């Protein structure tokens, strides 16, 4: 992945974390239940992010908690090294392999 692309994904995920947290605050600490709820929170503020979610580029984990171990989104397509950019409930963003991603996705339940 080229640096510019990584920077775009990280910026999208930083913005996504803000809106996901707003939904979480409105839902008593649990993230949005579905895309329509999150999309209503985002509104027209971030068309690039909205498009990436609707096109399936980013996978959103709905109803997540907001802790450091709670996966809330990840990049669907791995890079050439097999790594995905992932966003966690506390807002930290990491690059992880498919095994770590599967574990994080499973642990969120």
N, C-alpha and C positions, 0 to 999 in steps of 0.2 A: 504494500500500500504506500502510495506516495505521501509525503508529509502534508501536502495541502489537503488531501482527501481525509487523512486522519484528523486534521484540525477541524474540518467541516463537521465530521461525525461528532467529535468532542463538543463542539459548540452546540450542535443540535441536541446532544444529550444533556448538556448543562441547562439549556432552555427547557427541555422536557422535564428535567428534575424539578424545576420551579413550578411548572404547571401541574405535574403529578402531585407535588406536595400540597398545592392549593386544593386539589380534589380530595386528597387525604385528610386535610384539615376539615373540609366540609363533611367528610364521611366518618368522623370519629376515629381517625388514625389509620384507616384502610384506604388504599388507592382506589381509583375509579373502577367501576364494575365492567365497563365496556367502552369501546372507542367513542361512541356518541357523547358520553359524559366527559371524557377528556377533551374531545374536539370542541365541545361547547365552552370549556374553560380556556382553550387556546384561542378560539375565535379566529379572527383574520390576522392575528399578530405574527404568525410564523408560517407563511405558505410553503416554504421549502421543507420544513419539518413535517407539516401536514401531508404533503405530497409523498415524502419518503415513507411515512407510516402507511398511507393508503395504498402505495405501490408495493408494500410488503418488504421494503428494504430494511426497515426496523421492526422488530417483533416486540410488542408491548406485553408485559405480564400484568394482567389486571388483578385487582383486589390484593395487591401486595402490601405488606407492612413497610415501614420506612427505616428499617435498621440497616446496619452496615453489611449484613449477610443476606439481605433481601433483594434479589434480582428484580429490577423493574423494566429493563429493556436491554436488547442486544441487537447487534448488526447481524442480519440473517446470513449473508454470504461471508464466509471466511476469506481472509486474505491469502496470498500465495504461500504463506507459511502455515496455514491452517488455523489462524487466530481470528477471534472475534472481538470487537469492542463491546464492552458490557457496562451498563449503568446500574448502580445499586441504590437502595433507598436513602442512604445518607448522602447521596450525591457524588460519591467517588466513582471514577471511571477507570476501568482496567482493560487490558488486552489479555484474553484468556483462550486456551485451547478448547477443543470440543468436549473433552472429558470434564474439565473444570466447569464449562458452561452447562453440561448435562447435570452435574452434581448441584450447581447453584440453582438450576431450574427445578430440580427435584426437591431440594431442601426448602424451597419457598412455600411448599404446601404444608 
